[in-house]
Amino acid sequence: MRYLHTAVRVSDLDEALDFYRNTMGMEELHRFRGHRRPCTIVFLAAPGDERAQIEVVHYDDPEERARTLGFSHVAYEVDNIYETCEDLIAKGAQVPMPPSDGFMAFVRCPDGVAIELLQKGGALPPAEPWASMTESGDWQ
């Protein structure tokens, strides 16, 4: 596994970006729209250290924002998301969002902290039993 980023959810995107860019001195690396929930996602890093990124997430829905503010998850890249999740489940881990898309999964530690797993190099082809699995509970 390789560390990718830590995610935080914010109430005011402009205010958060002002803090991370102007106060902390970070640089915006890229931004995009979320694909599972309507939101704006912005990745930032300290100058010269793109390996340690912060993902700032701002949900469109005010109720979703209020419900989920603060720390969200840490993310790791894995060589084979299916094999990694199979191994984690065999060891008793909870995987509330299985890798049904061949790219992303969420695992929960015993204290409920979310760990995002992302497939290195892009999504693997759909495979069973993963493609038929559904999300269980709140995965973030």
TORMAR-770554 format. One record per atom (N, C-alpha, C, CB): x, y, z; residue in one letter. Coordinates in steps of 0.001 Angstrom, whole numbers, plus 524288, in hexadecimal, padded with zeros to 5 digits. Glycine has a CB too. Layout:
# residues N
XYZA...
//
This chain:
# residues 140
803497FB6480000M800008000080000M80376804DB80000M7FC447FFFE804C2M8014F808EF7FDB5R8040580DF57FD9CR800348122C7FF68R8063780F337F803R801E28155580341Y7FE9E819918053CY7FD7281D6E800DCY8014E81C5D809DEY7F88681F4A80090L7F6F9823267FCA5L7F56B8285A7FF09L7F283821107F970L7F187828578028CH7EFA382D4A804AEH7EC5D82C7480999H7EC708303680096H7EB55830D380C3FT7E7A4831078108CT7E34D834BF80EDDT7EA54832D8815D1T7DE7C8334480FCFA7DA058366B80E20A7D75883901812C1A7D61C8330F80B20A7D5B683DE8811E1V7D287840C7815A1V7CDD68430B812C5V7D5BF8452A8185EV7C972843418157FR7C4B7845888134AR7C3FA84AE3815B0R7BFDA841FE81445R7C2C084EB681273V7C2918542D81436V7BD2F8568A81361V7C6AD8577081156V7BBFC85A8F8168BS7B6E285D2681628S7B6EC8618C81224S7B54485F4E81B79S7BB588641181167D7BBC18687280DC1D7C0A1867A480A76D7BBF186DD2810B4D7BFEC866638057BL7C45B865168021CL7C81C869A780171L7C26A863547FCCEL7C60A86E4F80070D7C970872DA7FFA8D7CCB2873FD80485D7C62D877A97FE38D7CA30873C380904E7CCF0874C280DEAE7D1228709B80EDFE7C90D874E681282E7CFDA86BAE80DE4A7D3998677280EA7A7D83E8680380AF7A7D0F38622680DD5A7D7318693080600L7DB79869BE8023EL7DED986E748037DL7D95686A327FCB4L7DC6F872A580567D7DF818772D8070BD7E33D8758E80B6AD7DBE187BB6808E0D7E14E8728080F20F7E497870B98136CF7E90D86D4381179F7E14F86DC48176DF7E7BC8693180E7DY7EBC78658280CCAY7EFBD8680180914Y7E943860D580A26Y7EDE386B758059AR7F17C86DE7801DDR7F4668728680448R7EE7F86FB87FD04R7F184876418066EN7F3F287B2180819N7F64887AF180D93N7F00A87F66807D9N7F3CC8782381123T7F5E6877C78166BT7FA0287379816C9T7F17F876C781A5AT7F8B686ED3814D2M7FC4686A5F81528M8005486A46810C1M7F92E8655981515M7FF6786D2E80C98G8032886D6280848G802ED868BF8048FG8088186DC680A70G7FE9F865E5804A1M7FE1A8615E8011FM7FC9C8631A7FBA8M7FA0485D818033AM7FD8E85FA07F7FBE7FC288609F7F288E7F7CE85CF67F0E0E800F085FFA7EEECE7F41C85F0C7EDD7E7EFEF85BCD7EBBFE7F225858877E74AE7EB3A85F317E9DDE7F169853677E7A3L7F35D84FDA7E3A0L7EF4284ECC7DF71L7F51B84AB97E617L7EA7A84DAE7E11AH7E62984CF27DD70H7E10584CCC7E070H7E6E5847DC7DA33H7DCCD84D8D7DD76R7D79184D507DFBFR7D3F984AAE7DBD7R7D581852E07E13AR7CFCF848687DDF1F7CBE2845E77DAA0F7C6D9845447DDA5F7CDD0840917D89EF7C2C9843957DAF9R7BDBA842877DD5CR7BD9883CE07DF2AR7B931843AD7D97ER7BB4A83BFE7E3B5G7BAC0836B57E5C2G7B73A8336A7E24EG7B89F836D67EB4CG7B84182E5A7E21DH7B51082AFD7DECBH7B1348279E7E1CEH7B8848278E7DB9DH7B1A78272B7E6E6R7ADDE824257E9F2R7A9F6827A87ECC0R7B0B0820B97EDE7R7ABAE82C4A7EE49R7A84D830287F0D1R7A98E835727EE6CR7A9158303B7F6EFR7A5AB838E37EDB3P7A6BA83E0F7EB75P7AA2D841537EF12P7A197840F57EA61P7AEEC8424A7ED62C7B2A0845457F083C7B718847407ED1AC7B4C0841EB7F506C7BA1384ADC7EF43T7BEE484CB27ECD5T7C36284A897F003T7BF1C852D17EC84T7C7418485C7ED51I7CBCD8460D7EFDBI7D0A2848E67EDE2I7CC2B840077EEC5I7D3DB84AC27F18DV7D89B84DA17F03AV7DD3884B057F300V7D8248538B7F1CCV7E14C849CB7F00CF7E60A847957F241F7EA2E84BD47F2B0F7E809842F87EEE8F7ECB684C197F740L7F0D684FE77F83AL7F58C84D1E7FA94L7EEE3854547FBE7L7FA1C84FB27FA35A7FEDA84DAA7FCA2A80295852277FDA6A80175849747F927A8062D8514680145A80A438551D8023AA80DBF8555D7FD5FA80D83853B38073EA80FCF859F17FC1CP8132C85A6E7F788P817AB8567A7F7B8P81556860027F724P81850853A97F376G81C8084FDC7F30EG81B7484AAA7F5B0G82142852187F53FG816E1849E27F7EED815B0844F37FA95D81052842F27F905D815F9845A180087D80FB3841BA7F41AE80AA583FCF7F22DE8095B83A557F414E80A9783FE17EC4AE80D06837C47F6A7R80BFD8327D7F89BR8086A832857FD57R8111282FCA7F9F8R80840836CF80034A804F283737804E1A800AF83B34803CCA80838838CC809D4A7FC4583954801E3Q7F80983CCD8003CQ7F39F83CF28043BQ7F5EA83B177FAF1Q7F0C28413E80404I7EBEB841B3806F6I7E78784246802F2I7EC108467980AEBI7E34F83F6C803D3E7DEB783F9F80073E7DA8D842AF80368E7DCBA839F67FEE8E7D9008471C80149V7D4EA84A55803A2V7CFD184926800C4V7D6508505780359V7CBD484799803AFV7C6CD8460F80167V7C29A849D180350V7C5618404B802DAV7BFAE84C067FF94H7BB6384F93800DFH7B67384D7F7FE49H7BC96855537FF10H7B2D384B788017AY7ADEB8495B7FF6AY7AA3484DB47FDD2Y7AB4D845D380375Y7A75D84CDD7F990D7A38D850A97F7AAD79EFB851457FB76D7A18884F087F24BD79D3984CF17FDA3D798A684CE58010ED79A1A84EE280684D796508475380163D797AA853328084EP798ED8555980D7DP7982B85170811F0P7959B85A1C80E85P7944584E068118CE7936584A24815A5E797D18462B815C2E78E248475C814D4E799998448D81125E79E01840E2810CEE7A2F0843688130DE79EF083F2980B0AE7A3CD84858811D4R7A85684B2A813F0R7A82D84B3A819E3R7A884850CE811CER7A3B784CBC81C14A7A33884D36821BFA7A3F6847EC82472A79DE084F848232CA7A224843CB821F8R7A26C83E8982441R7A7F083C4682423R79EBC83AE382161R7AB2B83DFD8206FT7B01A83B3C81F8FT7B50183E9B8200BT7B004838DA81A4ET7B4AF8430F8229DL7B9388467F822FEL7BDDA843F0825ACL7B7C684B62825DEL7C28C845848241DG7C751843E7826C0G7CA2783F81823F9G7C6188424682C32G7CD3283C93826F9F7D04E83852824D2F7CCDA8347D821E2F7D34F8358182928F7CEAA832B181D71S7CBBC82EED81A62S7CE82829A981A1CS7CAD283104814EFS7D32C82979817CAH7D5DB8247B8170EH7DB8C8254181588H7D3148213D812EAH7DE8C8210B815E0V7E3C5820D981394V7E36781D3B80EE4V7E80981EE9817A3V7E6BE81E1680AFFA7E66781B048062EA7EB9D81878804DFA7E49F81E75801A3A7EB40813AD802DDY7EFCC810B28012BY7EED480E697FBC3Y7F11480C548051CY7F2E380E457F8AEE7F2C680BB07F392E7F484806057F45CE7F66480E997EF7AE7F1DB8025F7F1C0V7F3377FCD37F236V7F4167FA777ECCEV7EEE37F9CB7F527V7F7377F6527ECA8D7F87C7F3C77E7B0D7F3DC7F0D17E55CD7FD047F0117E870D7F0AA7EE547E8ACN7EC187EB7A7E6C9N7E7C17EC0F7EADAN7ED697E58D7E5C1N7E3F77EF4E7E9A3I7DFDF7F0947ED6FI7DC977EBD27EEE6I7DC587F4D67EB45I7DBAD7E84D7EB2BY7D89A7E39F7EC5DY7DB877E01C7F039Y7D7587E0947E74EY7E0837DF1A7EF2CE7E3A07DBCD7F2A6E7E43D7DE557F801E7E9037DAB97F03EE7E5197E3787F817T7E5B07E6367FD13T7E0BE7E5C780056T7E70B7EBF77FC27T7DC357E6C67FDFBC7D7457E67B800E2C7D6177E0E480298C7D2C27E8977FD8AC7D7387DD1F7FF4AE7D6687D7A3800B6E7D9B17D64380581E7D7CB7D3FC7FC13E7DE8F7D7F38058BD7E20B7D6F6809EBD7E0187D9AD80EE2D7E7947D8C880899D7DE617DE9580E56L7DC727E17B812DDL7D78C7DF0081529L7DB547E71F8115BL7D3F67DD53811D7I7CF307DAC2813B0I7D0827D5A08166AI7CB647D9C580F1AI7D4347D2A881433A7D5DB7CDBE816A0A7D82C7CEA381C0DA7D9D97CAF881327A7DA617D33E81CDDK7DCA17D49D821F1K7D8AD7D73D8258BK7E14C7D82E82130K7D3B87D792823D9G7CF967D9A182726G7CE557DF5E82676G7D0F27D8BD82C8CG7D0957E1F88229BA7CF8C7E78E821C8A7CA1C7E86F81F92A7D3A27E9ED81E1CA7C7E27ECF1820E2Q7C2EB7EE9C81EA2Q7C4167F1AD819A4Q7BFAF7F1FE8229FQ7C1627F06381567V7C1F97F32781072V7BC8F7F52280EDDV7C46D7EF8380C14V7BADA7F99F8112EP7B5947FB888101FP7B4C67FD5B80A80P7B4557FFED813C3P7B8F57FEA3807C7M7B87F7FFD480236M7BC577FC5A7FF48M7B991805C780113M7BA767F7E47FD54P7BDE67F4527FA81P7BF657F6927F528P7BB3F7EEF57F9D7P7C37A7F47F7F2BCP7C5517F6957EDC3P7C2157F4C07E917P7CAED7F5127ECF6P7BD057F5DA7E92BS7B9947F4187E4EES7BB107F6877DFB5S7B3EB7F5657E636S7BDB77FB0B7DFDFD7BF667FD9A7DB0BD7C4F27FC217D976D7BF06803737DBA5D7C77E7F8BF7DC87G7CCD27F7227DB52G7D0E57FB467DC7BG7CD2D7F5A27D5BBG7CF457FF947DEE8F7D2DC803E27DFC9F7D335805AB7E574F7D14E8085C7DC7CF7CEC1806147E81CM7CEAB8087B7ED46M7CBB18051F7F129M7CC4080DE97ED00M7CDD7804ED7F5F4A7CB35802497FA42A7CC38805627FF38A7CD1B7FC847FAD8A7C8CB804B38030FF7C99D8070280838F7C97A802AA80C44F7C56C80B4580972F7CD47802D680FC8V7CDD67FF2C81415V7CD618025F81915V7D32F7FC12813CDV7CB6E7FFF581D40R7CB1C802A282249R7CE997FFD082631R7C55E802E08244AR7D1A0802E782920C7D4B6800A782D5AC7D10F7FFB9831FDC7D9688044F82EE7C7D2CA7FCFE83615P7CF587FBE483A8CP7CD12800C683D21P7D24A7F8D183E91P7CFBE8053C83CBAD7CDBF80A1383F0AD7CA5880D2F83B4ED7D23980D6D840D6D7C94E80B05836A9G7C5D580D88832F3G7C8658113882F1BG7C1DF81060835CAG7CD97811C782F44V7D0458153282B8DV7D00C812C18261EV7D6088162A82D3DV7CEA0815F782245A7CE328141881CE9A7D3888142E81A38A7CA3E8176C819D6A7D4AB80FFC81764I7D96880F9081449I7D7BD80E7180EB7I7DD2B80B3A8166FI7D9138121580B3EE7D7C68117B805B6E7DC2F80E848030DE7D6DC816E480309E7DABD80AA27FFE8L7DE79807C07FCBEL7DD5B808F77F70AL7DE2C801C07FDD4L7E16B80A647F423L7E0E680BAD7EE9AL7E473808257EB64L7E236811807ED99L7E2668061D7E730Q7E54F8029B7E3BFQ7E98D805977E0D0Q7E19A7FFE77DFDCQ7EE4D803BF7E142K7F2B7806187DE7CK7F1E4805937D897K7F7F28037D7E026K7F2A6809E87D5CBG7F258809CA7D01CG7ECE8809FB7CDCBG7F4E98051E7CE3DG7E8E480A9C7D0F3G7E38B80ACE7CEE5G7E090805D57D00EG7E39B80BC47C90BG7DB9B805EF7CEDEA7D807801AF7D042A7D9767FC887CDABA7D284803237CECBA7D8CC7F8537D0B6L7D9327F3117CE93L7D4007F1BB7CBF3L7DA9A7EEFE7D2EEL7D3FB7EDFD7C85FP7CF027EC5C7C604P7CB547EA507CA3FP7CFED7E81C7C1C4P7C6347EB2C7C98AP7C2727E92D7CD60P7C3327E3527CE3DP7BCCF7EA4C7CB96P7C2BE7E1B07D324A7C3697DC2D7D47CA7BFC67DAD17D8FCA7C92E7DAF57D5F2A7BDF17D6087D8F7E7BAA97D4197DD35E7BE1E7D1E07E17CE7B6C27CFEB7DB38E7BC6D7D2117E650P7B7457D3B57E81BP7B6BD7D99C7E8B8P7B60D7D11E7ED34P7BAF37DC757E7CDW7BB207E2107E8D8W7B7217E52C7E5C5W7C0717E41B7E7AEW7B67D7E4097E0CBA7B2FE7E7157DD70A7AD547E6E87DF5FA7B3467E5107D7D1A7ABD97E2B87E1FFS7A67A7E22A7E3ECS7A5B97E41C7E97ES7A4DA7DC8E7E3A1S7A9ED7E5607EC1EM7A9817E7257F18CM7A7697ECB07F1D2M7AED17E6D67F447M7A4A07EDC37F609T7A2867F2FD7F6DDT7A4FF7F55F7FBBDT79C7E7F2D57F760T7A47E7FA6D7FC2CE7A6897FD40800B8E7A3417FBE98057DE7A68C803417FFC0E7A5C47FBEB80A05S7A2FB7FAE080EE1S7A4427FF25812CFS7A46A7F56A81117S7A0528020681455G7A1258063181829G7A3E980AE2815D7G7A43E8042881CBCG7A5EC80E278193ED7A8A3812D8817ABD7AE5E8117B816EFD7A7EB8174A81BBBD7B050811E78123CW7B5A3810418111CW7B99E81491811B9W7B5F080E2380BBDW7B7FD8196C81292Q7BBE181D9D81342Q7BBD381F7A818ADQ7BAEC8222380F9AQ
//
